[in-house]
């Protein structure tokens, strides 16, 4: 009989109550893959969106499936051809995204180069909260916008999982960082490097900031036309990167009319970038905030908390 493992699965789309603990088959690593014993798994907005039937549901198909992409754990076994890690190594990663990784489980298998060595200075919980959010921020700011010294960057939802890491990555690159967040989180964001902060509940950001080089929009037009309004704060030639829902044709047309640029982005697995992110963490230049942890069996409660949209930093499931 093949080995099994505990995992959080769902048999239908719906609310958090569809998530349940089950025994599922444990895969063996194929050539170039590794088997990782999961110590902790990050929880991200794409998880609950997919659970509901949006998000990456179109990629995963109909349930049953196992959610989750953020992983931190220990290499249990390596497949043929793997040379960069060995059993016993601590690794973290965001494997397979947007295909199923199945991080809400005791084990995952994935290509070895979609992982990186876990930062030495943090534990598995903080490491599990890092990959998807940090890679999203990195690929938007560094790989797409090519942020440099002296540029002005506006980050919407700066206190969230991606946002608080984007603040730090932009600051580390030498940018002048402006963020939108509730005032209760302003002191914390300043401690992370934010230069200016706007309380979106009391102030229209387009009335408080202008001449921005890059906007990282982690909210989208679904809420109060945030992407569309952001075009007006960009300098000529500036760039809007809309993360959660991409850029509609109408928004692209409006951007061209206003002499600015707009693009969507979808994060990709990148072990090499994760290695650079791990270095920033170990050098003290990047801090991952985990607001709360939940045992694997309480994944539904983690989703309920996350869907409220008030999390400071990340939520993480503890597995091992």
C-alpha positions as CSV (number, residue, x, y, z in Angstrom):
1,X,0.0,0.0,0.0
2,X,1.5,3.4,-0.9
3,X,2.4,5.8,1.9
4,X,-0.1,8.4,2.9
5,X,0.1,11.8,4.7
6,X,-2.2,14.2,6.4
7,X,-3.4,17.1,4.2
8,X,-6.2,19.7,4.1
9,X,-8.4,19.1,1.1
10,X,-11.8,20.1,-0.2
11,X,-14.4,18.3,-2.2
12,X,-16.3,21.3,-3.5
13,X,-15.9,25.1,-3.9
14,X,-17.2,27.2,-1.1
15,X,-16.5,28.9,2.2
16,X,-13.9,27.9,4.7
17,X,-16.1,25.1,6.0
18,X,-15.3,23.0,2.9
19,X,-11.7,22.6,4.1
20,X,-11.1,19.3,6.0
21,X,-8.3,17.2,7.2
22,X,-7.8,13.9,5.3
23,X,-5.3,11.1,4.5
24,X,-4.1,11.4,0.9
25,X,-1.4,9.6,-1.1
26,X,2.2,10.8,-0.6
27,X,4.1,11.2,-3.8
28,X,7.7,10.2,-4.4
29,X,10.1,12.6,-6.0
30,X,10.6,12.2,-9.8
31,X,14.0,12.9,-11.4
32,X,15.2,16.5,-10.5
33,X,12.5,16.7,-7.7
34,X,12.8,16.6,-4.0
35,X,10.5,15.4,-1.3
36,X,10.1,18.0,1.5
37,X,8.7,17.3,4.9
38,X,6.7,20.5,5.5
39,X,7.2,22.2,8.8
40,X,5.1,25.3,8.0
41,X,2.9,26.5,5.1
42,X,2.0,30.1,4.4
43,X,-1.6,31.2,3.8
44,X,-2.2,33.7,1.0
45,X,-5.2,35.5,-0.6
46,X,-4.9,33.3,-3.7
47,X,-5.6,30.3,-1.4
48,X,-9.0,31.4,-0.3
49,X,-9.9,32.8,-3.7
50,X,-9.1,29.4,-5.2
51,X,-11.1,27.7,-2.5
52,X,-14.1,29.8,-3.4
53,X,-13.7,28.9,-7.1
54,X,-11.8,32.0,-8.4
55,X,-8.1,32.6,-8.0
56,X,-6.2,29.6,-9.5
57,X,-9.3,27.4,-9.7
58,X,-9.1,27.6,-13.5
59,X,-5.7,26.1,-13.4
60,X,-6.3,23.5,-10.7
61,X,-9.6,22.4,-12.1
62,X,-12.5,21.1,-10.0
63,X,-11.9,19.7,-6.4
64,X,-10.7,17.7,-4.8
65,X,-7.3,19.4,-4.5
66,X,-4.9,20.5,-1.8
67,X,-4.3,24.2,-1.5
68,X,-1.2,26.1,-0.6
69,X,2.1,27.2,-2.3
70,X,4.3,28.6,0.5
71,X,6.5,25.9,2.1
72,X,9.3,25.7,4.6
73,X,10.6,22.4,5.6
74,X,13.4,19.8,5.5
75,X,14.5,17.7,2.5
76,X,13.5,14.1,3.1
77,X,14.5,12.5,-0.2
78,X,16.0,13.6,-3.5
79,X,15.2,12.3,-7.0
80,X,17.8,11.3,-9.6
81,X,19.9,14.2,-10.9
82,X,19.5,16.6,-7.9
83,X,22.8,18.0,-6.8
84,X,22.1,21.3,-5.1
85,X,20.5,19.9,-1.9
86,X,20.5,16.7,0.0
87,X,18.4,15.0,2.7
88,X,18.4,17.0,5.9
89,X,18.8,20.5,4.3
90,X,16.3,23.1,5.3
91,X,14.6,24.8,2.3
92,X,11.8,27.1,1.5
93,X,10.0,27.8,-1.7
94,X,6.8,28.5,-3.7
95,X,6.8,25.4,-5.9
96,X,4.7,24.8,-9.0
97,X,2.7,28.0,-8.9
98,X,0.1,28.4,-10.4
99,X,-0.3,24.6,-10.6
100,X,-1.0,22.6,-7.5
101,X,1.8,22.4,-5.0
102,X,-0.3,21.0,-2.1
103,X,1.5,22.9,0.6
104,X,-1.3,22.3,3.2
105,X,0.1,18.9,3.8
106,X,2.9,17.0,5.6
107,X,5.0,16.5,2.4
108,X,5.4,18.2,-1.0
109,X,7.4,17.2,-4.1
110,X,8.7,19.7,-6.6
111,X,11.7,20.5,-8.7
112,X,14.7,21.2,-6.5
113,X,15.5,24.5,-8.2
114,X,12.1,25.9,-7.2
115,X,13.4,26.0,-3.7
116,X,16.2,27.8,-1.9
117,X,18.0,27.2,1.4
118,X,16.0,28.6,4.3
119,X,17.4,31.8,5.8
120,X,19.6,30.8,8.7
121,X,18.4,33.6,11.0
122,X,14.7,32.7,11.0
123,X,12.6,29.6,11.8
124,X,10.3,27.7,9.6
125,X,7.2,29.7,10.5
126,X,8.7,33.0,9.2
127,X,10.3,31.3,6.3
128,X,6.9,29.8,5.3
129,X,5.4,33.2,5.2
130,X,8.0,34.5,2.8
131,X,8.2,33.0,-0.7
132,X,5.0,34.0,-2.5
133,X,4.8,37.4,-1.0
134,X,8.5,38.2,-1.3
135,X,8.7,36.9,-4.8
136,X,5.7,38.9,-5.8
137,X,7.3,42.0,-4.4
138,X,10.7,41.2,-5.9
139,X,9.5,40.3,-9.4
140,X,7.3,43.5,-9.5
141,X,9.9,45.9,-8.1
142,X,13.2,44.5,-9.2
143,X,12.6,42.4,-12.3
144,X,9.7,44.4,-13.8
145,X,10.1,48.0,-12.6
146,X,13.9,47.9,-12.2
147,X,13.6,50.2,-9.1
148,X,16.6,52.3,-8.4
149,X,17.9,54.9,-6.1
150,X,15.8,58.0,-5.7
151,X,12.7,56.7,-7.5
152,X,9.4,57.3,-5.9
153,X,7.3,54.2,-5.2
154,X,3.7,54.1,-4.0
155,X,2.6,50.8,-2.5
156,X,-1.1,50.1,-1.9
157,X,-2.0,47.8,1.0
158,X,1.5,48.4,2.4
159,X,0.8,46.6,5.7
160,X,-0.3,43.3,4.0
161,X,1.7,40.2,3.2
162,X,3.2,41.4,-0.1
163,X,3.0,45.1,0.9
164,X,5.2,45.0,4.0
165,X,7.9,43.1,2.1
166,X,7.6,45.4,-0.9
167,X,8.2,48.4,1.4
168,X,11.4,46.9,2.6
169,X,12.6,45.7,-0.9
170,X,11.9,49.1,-2.4
171,X,13.7,50.9,0.5
172,X,16.7,48.5,0.2
173,X,16.9,49.4,-3.5
174,X,17.2,53.1,-2.6
175,X,13.6,54.2,-3.4
176,X,11.5,56.8,-1.6
177,X,8.6,54.7,-0.4
178,X,5.0,55.8,0.1
179,X,2.4,53.5,1.4
180,X,-1.3,53.4,1.9
181,X,-2.5,51.7,5.2
182,X,-4.7,52.4,8.2
183,X,-3.1,54.9,10.6
184,X,-2.8,52.2,13.3
185,X,-0.1,50.5,11.2
186,X,1.9,53.6,10.2
187,X,4.5,53.5,13.0
188,X,5.2,49.9,12.2
189,X,5.6,50.6,8.5
190,X,7.9,53.5,9.3
191,X,10.0,51.1,11.2
192,X,10.3,49.0,8.0
193,X,11.4,52.0,6.0
194,X,8.3,53.7,4.6
195,X,9.0,57.5,4.1
196,X,5.4,58.6,3.7
197,X,2.1,57.0,4.7
198,X,-1.5,57.8,3.7
199,X,-4.5,56.6,5.7
200,X,-6.8,55.5,2.9
201,X,-9.8,55.6,5.2
202,X,-9.5,59.4,5.7
203,X,-7.5,60.6,2.7
204,X,-7.8,60.1,-1.1
205,X,-4.3,59.1,-2.0
206,X,-4.5,60.9,-5.3
207,X,-4.9,64.1,-3.4
208,X,-1.8,63.5,-1.2
209,X,0.8,62.2,-3.6
210,X,2.0,62.8,-7.2
211,X,5.1,62.4,-9.4
212,X,5.4,58.7,-8.6
213,X,7.7,56.5,-10.7
214,X,6.1,53.2,-9.9
215,X,2.8,52.2,-8.2
216,X,2.5,48.7,-6.8
217,X,-1.2,48.1,-6.6
218,X,-2.1,45.2,-4.3
219,X,-5.8,46.1,-4.3
220,X,-7.0,46.5,-7.9
221,X,-10.0,48.2,-9.5
222,X,-12.4,45.9,-7.7
223,X,-12.1,48.2,-4.7
224,X,-12.8,51.9,-5.3
225,X,-11.1,52.0,-8.7
226,X,-7.7,51.9,-7.1
227,X,-5.8,51.0,-10.2
228,X,-7.6,53.6,-12.4
229,X,-7.1,56.3,-9.7
230,X,-3.4,55.4,-9.4
231,X,-2.7,56.4,-13.0
232,X,-3.2,60.0,-12.1
233,X,-0.4,60.0,-9.5
234,X,2.3,58.7,-11.9
235,X,4.8,61.0,-13.6
236,X,5.0,60.9,-17.4
237,X,6.3,57.5,-18.4
238,X,5.6,56.1,-14.9
239,X,4.5,52.5,-14.4
240,X,1.5,50.9,-12.6
241,X,1.9,47.3,-11.7
242,X,-1.5,45.8,-10.8
243,X,-1.0,42.6,-8.9
244,X,-4.3,40.9,-7.9
245,X,-6.4,41.1,-11.0
246,X,-4.2,42.3,-13.8
247,X,-4.9,45.1,-16.2
248,X,-8.1,45.4,-18.3
249,X,-7.9,46.7,-21.8
250,X,-9.8,49.8,-20.7
251,X,-7.1,50.5,-18.1
252,X,-4.4,50.0,-20.7
253,X,-6.1,52.5,-23.0
254,X,-6.5,55.0,-20.3
255,X,-2.8,54.6,-19.3
256,X,-1.7,55.3,-22.8
257,X,-3.9,58.4,-23.0
258,X,-2.3,59.7,-19.9
259,X,1.3,59.0,-21.1
260,X,2.0,56.3,-18.5
261,X,2.3,52.5,-18.5
262,X,0.4,49.7,-16.9
263,X,0.9,46.0,-16.6
264,X,-0.3,43.0,-14.6
265,X,2.0,40.4,-13.1
266,X,1.7,36.8,-11.9
267,X,4.4,35.6,-9.6
268,X,6.6,32.7,-10.8
269,X,8.7,30.1,-8.9
270,X,12.3,31.4,-8.7
271,X,14.9,29.6,-6.5
272,X,17.6,32.0,-7.5
273,X,15.6,35.1,-6.4
274,X,14.7,33.3,-3.2
275,X,18.4,32.9,-2.5
276,X,18.9,36.6,-2.8
277,X,15.8,37.2,-0.6
278,X,17.2,34.8,2.0
279,X,20.5,36.8,2.0
280,X,18.5,40.1,2.7
281,X,16.8,38.4,5.6
282,X,20.1,37.1,7.1
283,X,21.7,40.5,6.6
284,X,18.9,42.1,8.6
285,X,17.5,44.1,5.6
286,X,14.2,42.2,5.3
287,X,11.9,41.2,8.1
288,X,8.9,38.9,7.6
289,X,5.9,39.7,9.9
290,X,3.8,36.7,10.9
291,X,0.7,37.9,12.8
292,X,-0.7,34.5,13.7
293,X,-0.1,30.8,13.3
294,X,-2.7,28.0,13.2
295,X,-2.3,24.2,13.3
296,X,-2.8,22.5,10.0
297,X,-6.1,21.2,11.1
298,X,-7.4,24.8,11.6
299,X,-6.7,25.9,8.1
300,X,-10.4,27.0,7.8
301,X,-10.0,29.4,10.7
302,X,-6.9,30.8,9.1
303,X,-8.9,31.5,5.9
304,X,-11.7,33.2,7.9
305,X,-9.1,35.4,9.5
306,X,-7.4,36.2,6.2
307,X,-10.6,37.0,4.4
308,X,-11.3,39.9,6.8
309,X,-8.5,41.8,5.1
310,X,-7.0,43.2,8.2
311,X,-3.9,41.0,8.7
312,X,-0.6,42.7,9.5
313,X,1.9,40.7,7.5
314,X,1.2,36.9,7.1
315,X,-0.7,34.0,8.5
316,X,1.0,30.6,8.7
317,X,0.0,27.0,9.2
318,X,2.2,24.9,11.5
319,X,2.5,21.4,10.1
320,X,5.4,19.5,11.8
